[in-house]
Amino acid sequence: MHTVWKGAISFGLVHVPVKMFSATEDKDISMRYIHKECGSPLSYVRKCPVCEEEVGWEEITKGYEYEKGKFVLFEKDELEQLAEQNSKNITILDFVDLTEIDPIYFQKTYYLSPDQAGANAYRLLMEAMKESGKIGIAKISIRSKSSLAAIRVLDECLSIETIFYPDEIRPISQVPNLPEKTEVNSKELDMAKLLIDQLSTPFDPEKYTDDYRERLLEAINSKVSGEEIKIAPARQETNVVDLMAALQASIEAVKPIGTDPGTKAKPRKTTRKPAAKEPAAKASGDDTDETPKPKRRVKAKKTEAGS
């Protein structure tokens, strides 16, 4: 991992020098736009529609469109001066309970490690937060973007999660076609609660995999190997009119054998899905060797988020 930010956590008059590392990575499979006629990848060109010429980075500045077709321009140094002076400081404003923050506010998670001679202050803050059960609400500026953040303890590491400001959260009143508040059928409600009980299990993140990415990698490797790809037709879903019948069928599908429908089922045991086979590396050797060479396999590129 490489450092994405350096600075210090401050609470009161205590300063903890830290380095920040991205806690997540994007494993999406990147696709390029290709010219069908010749198979060449297309390039992104910065072209001025008025001057009809390509524009280099040294000729580009930033601007805000305050009216249609009218912009105010900013040079790089102007924007840097407008950035907060404490851009290298994580200032803890308050300590709160994690349960008080709705998940809708969370954006991205980073790990924090002590920097320079800050190990003692780092350990002090971490132990104090662990024993108090509190998390810190702070302000931080990353790449000229000011954010609120939540500092908490993960295992034996401090982490910081950027969170949205309240005015960045869209009100639920803007969501169209929400159902009106009406009475729910009591029998259907009981069946739905029973189904939730039977589907309830301890959270195990290891059992969830990106099925689409695995299928796409298999398709890519098949194309690289020159194999024919056949896509099975999508199953046609039918609209279930009888909600009670659907609930009953769902409960029967997950109910352990011999369990009475009126009793709460034990949490299901989870089984981890086998990991996808690692694509084989391309073999090397003499061209005259008659030994079959393994097929070339393609791996998904790993890119650190936030880098």
C-alpha positions in Angstrom: 0.0 0.0 0.0 1.2 3.5 -0.7 0.6 6.6 1.4 -2.4 8.7 0.2 -2.1 11.4 2.9 0.2 12.5 5.7 -0.7 14.7 8.6 -1.8 14.5 12.3 -4.8 13.7 14.4 -5.5 16.4 17.0 -7.8 16.2 19.9 -7.5 18.9 22.5 -3.8 19.8 22.6 -2.7 16.3 21.7 -1.3 15.7 18.2 -0.8 12.2 16.7 1.3 12.2 13.5 -0.2 9.6 11.1 -0.1 8.3 7.5 -3.2 7.3 5.6 -3.7 4.3 3.4 -6.7 3.2 1.4 -8.5 0.3 3.1 -10.3 -0.9 0.0 -9.3 -1.7 -3.6 -11.4 -1.7 -6.8 -11.3 -5.1 -8.4 -13.6 -4.1 -11.3 -12.4 -5.5 -14.7 -11.4 -2.5 -16.8 -12.6 -2.4 -20.4 -11.2 -0.2 -23.2 -13.2 1.3 -26.1 -12.0 -0.3 -29.3 -12.4 0.7 -33.0 -14.3 -2.2 -34.4 -12.9 -1.8 -37.9 -9.2 -2.1 -37.1 -9.2 -3.2 -33.4 -7.2 -0.2 -32.1 -8.0 1.2 -28.7 -9.4 4.7 -28.7 -7.7 7.6 -27.0 -9.2 10.3 -24.9 -8.6 13.6 -26.7 -9.0 17.0 -25.1 -10.2 19.0 -28.1 -11.5 22.6 -28.1 -14.8 22.7 -30.2 -14.2 26.3 -31.1 -10.5 26.3 -32.0 -10.9 22.8 -33.4 -7.5 21.7 -32.0 -6.2 19.4 -29.3 -5.4 21.1 -26.1 -2.4 20.2 -23.9 -2.6 20.1 -20.1 -0.4 23.2 -19.8 -3.2 25.2 -21.6 -6.0 23.9 -19.3 -7.4 25.7 -16.3 -10.5 25.2 -14.2 -13.7 27.2 -14.3 -17.2 27.3 -12.8 -20.2 27.8 -15.1 -22.4 30.4 -13.2 -24.6 31.0 -16.3 -25.1 29.0 -19.5 -21.9 29.5 -21.4 -20.4 31.9 -18.9 -17.5 30.8 -16.6 -15.3 32.3 -13.9 -11.8 30.9 -14.1 -9.4 29.8 -11.4 -5.7 29.1 -11.5 -4.2 26.2 -9.6 -2.5 28.5 -7.0 -5.8 30.3 -6.3 -7.6 27.0 -5.5 -4.7 25.9 -3.3 -5.0 29.2 -1.4 -8.7 28.6 -0.9 -8.1 25.2 0.6 -8.3 25.0 4.3 -5.0 25.9 6.1 -5.4 22.7 8.3 -5.4 20.5 5.3 -2.7 18.4 7.0 -4.6 18.1 10.2 -7.4 15.8 11.2 -9.3 17.8 13.9 -11.5 15.7 16.2 -14.6 17.9 17.0 -16.6 15.5 19.1 -16.8 11.9 20.4 -20.0 10.0 19.7 -21.5 6.5 19.6 -21.1 4.7 16.3 -24.8 3.6 16.5 -25.9 7.2 16.2 -24.6 7.5 12.6 -26.8 6.2 9.9 -24.8 4.1 7.2 -26.1 6.5 4.5 -23.4 9.0 5.7 -20.4 6.8 5.1 -18.3 7.2 2.0 -14.8 5.6 2.0 -12.6 3.9 4.6 -8.8 4.5 5.2 -6.3 3.0 7.6 -4.2 5.2 9.8 -0.7 4.3 11.0 1.6 6.3 13.3 4.1 8.5 11.6 7.6 9.5 12.8 7.7 9.3 16.6 3.9 9.2 17.1 3.6 5.6 18.2 3.0 6.4 21.9 0.3 9.0 21.2 -1.3 6.7 18.6 -1.5 3.8 21.1 -2.9 6.2 23.8 -5.7 7.5 21.5 -6.6 4.0 20.3 -6.8 2.5 23.8 -8.8 5.5 25.2 -11.3 5.1 22.3 -11.5 1.3 22.8 -12.2 1.6 26.6 -14.7 4.5 26.1 -16.5 2.8 23.3 -16.6 6.1 21.4 -15.6 7.2 17.9 -14.3 10.6 16.9 -16.1 13.0 14.5 -13.4 15.0 12.7 -12.8 17.3 9.8 -10.3 16.4 7.1 -9.2 17.8 3.7 -8.1 15.3 1.1 -7.0 16.6 -2.4 -8.7 19.9 -1.7 -12.0 18.2 -0.8 -13.2 19.0 2.7 -15.0 16.1 4.5 -16.4 15.1 7.8 -14.9 11.8 9.0 -15.4 9.2 11.7 -12.3 7.8 13.4 -12.7 4.4 15.1 -10.7 1.4 16.1 -10.5 -1.7 13.8 -8.7 -4.5 15.6 -5.4 -2.9 16.5 -5.6 -0.1 14.0 -7.2 3.3 13.8 -9.3 3.8 10.7 -11.0 6.9 9.3 -14.1 6.9 7.2 -15.1 10.0 5.3 -18.8 10.8 5.7 -21.1 13.1 3.8 -22.2 16.5 5.2 -26.0 16.6 6.0 -26.8 18.9 3.0 -25.2 16.3 0.7 -27.9 13.7 1.7 -30.9 13.9 -0.6 -34.2 14.0 1.4 -36.4 10.9 1.1 -39.3 13.2 0.1 -37.7 13.3 -3.4 -38.1 9.6 -3.9 -41.0 9.0 -6.3 -43.8 6.4 -6.0 -43.3 5.5 -2.3 -46.3 3.4 -1.0 -48.7 5.2 1.3 -48.8 4.1 4.9 -51.6 1.5 5.1 -52.4 -1.4 7.4 -50.5 -4.6 6.6 -52.2 -7.9 6.6 -51.3 -9.5 10.0 -50.9 -13.0 8.7 -48.7 -11.9 5.9 -46.6 -9.9 8.4 -46.2 -12.9 10.7 -45.1 -15.0 7.7 -42.6 -12.3 6.6 -41.2 -12.1 10.1 -40.9 -15.9 10.2 -39.1 -15.9 6.9 -36.6 -13.2 8.2 -36.0 -15.4 11.2 -35.2 -18.4 9.1 -32.9 -16.4 6.8 -31.1 -14.8 9.7 -27.5 -15.8 10.2 -24.3 -14.2 11.6 -22.7 -11.9 9.1 -19.8 -13.7 7.3 -18.3 -11.4 4.6 -16.2 -14.3 3.2 -19.2 -16.1 1.8 -20.1 -13.3 -0.6 -18.4 -13.2 -3.9 -18.6 -11.1 -7.1 -20.3 -13.6 -9.4 -20.4 -11.2 -12.3 -16.6 -10.6 -12.1 -16.0 -14.3 -12.0 -18.2 -14.9 -15.0 -16.6 -12.1 -17.0 -13.1 -13.4 -16.2 -14.2 -16.9 -17.5 -15.5 -15.3 -20.7 -12.3 -13.3 -21.2 -10.2 -16.4 -20.7 -12.4 -18.4 -23.1 -12.0 -15.7 -25.8 -8.3 -15.5 -25.2 -8.1 -19.3 -25.7 -10.2 -19.1 -28.8 -13.1 -21.1 -27.3 -16.7 -20.5 -28.3 -18.8 -18.8 -25.7 -22.4 -19.8 -25.2 -24.6 -17.6 -23.0 -27.6 -19.4 -21.5 -30.9 -17.5 -21.9 -32.0 -15.5 -18.9 -34.7 -17.1 -16.8 -38.0 -15.5 -17.2 -39.3 -14.2 -13.9 -43.0 -14.3 -13.3 -44.9 -11.8 -11.2 -46.3 -13.5 -8.1 -49.8 -12.3 -7.4 -50.5 -14.3 -4.2 -48.1 -12.7 -1.6 -49.1 -15.3 1.0 -48.3 -18.2 -1.3 -44.9 -16.6 -2.1 -44.1 -16.2 1.6 -45.2 -19.8 2.4 -43.1 -21.2 -0.5 -40.1 -19.1 0.6 -40.3 -20.5 4.1 -40.7 -24.0 2.9 -37.6 -23.6 0.7 -35.4 -22.6 3.7 -37.0 -24.5 6.5 -34.9 -27.3 7.9 -36.5 -30.8 7.5 -38.7 -31.7 10.5 -39.0 -28.1 11.7 -42.5 -26.9 12.7 -43.5 -23.8 10.7 -44.4 -22.0 13.9 -41.0 -22.4 15.6 -37.9 -20.2 15.0 -35.3 -22.0 13.0 -31.7 -22.1 14.1 -29.3 -19.8 12.2 -28.2 -21.4 8.9 -24.7 -22.7 8.6 -22.8 -20.9 5.9 -20.4 -22.5 3.5 -17.8 -20.5 1.8 -17.9 -20.6 -2.0 -14.7 -22.0 -3.4 -12.4 -19.3 -4.8 -12.1 -19.0 -8.5 -9.1 -20.8 -9.9 -6.1 -18.6 -10.5 -5.5 -18.1 -14.2 -2.5 -20.1 -15.3 0.6 -18.2 -16.5 1.7 -18.5 -20.1 4.4 -21.2 -20.5 7.7 -20.4 -22.0 10.0 -22.7 -24.0 11.4 -23.6 -27.4 8.9 -23.2 -30.3 9.8 -26.7 -31.5 8.7 -28.3 -28.3 5.7 -30.5 -29.1 4.6 -30.5 -25.5 1.2 -28.7 -25.3 1.6 -25.3 -23.7 -0.9 -24.1 -21.1 -3.5 -21.6 -22.3 -3.0 -18.0 -21.5 -5.1 -16.8 -18.6 -6.2 -13.3 -17.7 -6.3 -11.9 -14.2 -8.4 -8.9 -13.1 -6.2 -5.9 -12.4 -6.1 -4.7 -8.8 -6.2 -0.9 -8.4 -6.1 0.8 -5.1 -9.1 2.9 -4.6 -8.5 6.5 -3.8 -5.0 6.4 -5.3 
